[in-house]
Amino acid sequence: MQAVHGPAELTWAEAAAALSTATGMPITAQQNTDDEQRALRDADMGEVTVEGIIGMSIGKREGFKPPNSRARC
């Protein structure tokens, strides 16, 4: 698995709050099951994209830690 991250460690709630501030629109985080995420295919999202999203969710849920420090990003 490859890490996808930015310069700060944010919770989903913190990321949603930052997006709300940036867009001026209310955005909240919600946790979806893997099967609910697979339903993204119904929104014409490609198989590779959907499985990538699920893979990142599984990694987060199972405590994946990126091998590189955010300080080097």
C-alpha positions as CSV (number, residue, x, y, z in Angstrom):
1,M,0.0,0.0,0.0
2,Q,1.2,3.5,-0.8
3,A,0.4,6.4,1.6
4,V,-1.5,9.4,0.4
5,H,-1.2,12.3,2.8
6,G,-0.5,16.0,3.1
7,P,1.4,18.1,5.5
8,A,-0.8,17.5,8.6
9,E,-2.3,14.5,10.4
10,L,-6.1,15.3,10.3
11,T,-9.0,13.3,11.5
12,W,-11.9,13.0,9.1
13,A,-13.9,15.5,11.2
14,E,-11.0,18.0,11.0
15,A,-10.7,17.5,7.3
16,A,-14.5,18.1,6.9
17,A,-14.2,21.2,9.1
18,A,-11.4,22.6,6.9
19,L,-13.4,21.9,3.8
20,S,-16.4,23.6,5.3
21,T,-14.3,26.7,6.1
22,A,-12.7,26.8,2.6
23,T,-16.0,26.3,0.7
24,G,-18.4,28.1,3.0
25,M,-20.6,25.0,2.8
26,P,-21.5,22.6,5.6
27,I,-19.5,19.4,5.2
28,T,-19.5,16.5,7.7
29,A,-17.6,13.3,7.8
30,Q,-19.4,10.0,7.8
31,Q,-18.0,6.5,7.9
32,N,-19.3,4.1,5.3
33,T,-19.0,0.3,5.1
34,D,-16.9,-1.3,2.4
35,D,-20.1,-2.4,0.7
36,E,-21.5,1.2,0.8
37,Q,-18.3,2.4,-0.8
38,R,-18.6,-0.2,-3.5
39,A,-21.9,1.4,-4.4
40,L,-19.8,4.3,-5.8
41,R,-19.7,2.2,-8.9
42,D,-23.4,3.1,-9.4
43,A,-22.2,6.7,-9.7
44,D,-20.0,5.7,-12.7
45,M,-16.8,5.7,-10.6
46,G,-14.3,3.3,-12.1
47,E,-13.4,-0.1,-10.5
48,V,-9.8,0.9,-9.8
49,T,-10.9,4.1,-8.2
50,V,-13.5,2.5,-6.0
51,E,-11.1,-0.3,-4.9
52,G,-8.5,2.3,-4.2
53,I,-10.9,4.2,-1.9
54,I,-11.8,1.0,-0.1
55,G,-8.1,0.0,0.2
56,M,-7.3,3.4,1.8
57,S,-10.2,2.9,4.2
58,I,-9.1,-0.5,5.2
59,G,-5.5,0.7,5.8
60,K,-6.8,3.5,8.0
61,R,-9.1,1.1,9.9
62,E,-6.2,-1.4,10.4
63,G,-3.8,1.3,11.7
64,F,-1.6,1.7,8.6
65,K,1.3,4.1,9.2
66,P,3.1,5.6,6.2
67,P,6.8,4.7,6.0
68,N,7.8,8.4,5.4
69,S,7.4,11.2,7.8
70,R,5.1,14.1,6.8
71,A,8.0,16.4,7.6
72,R,9.6,15.3,4.3
73,C,6.5,16.1,2.2
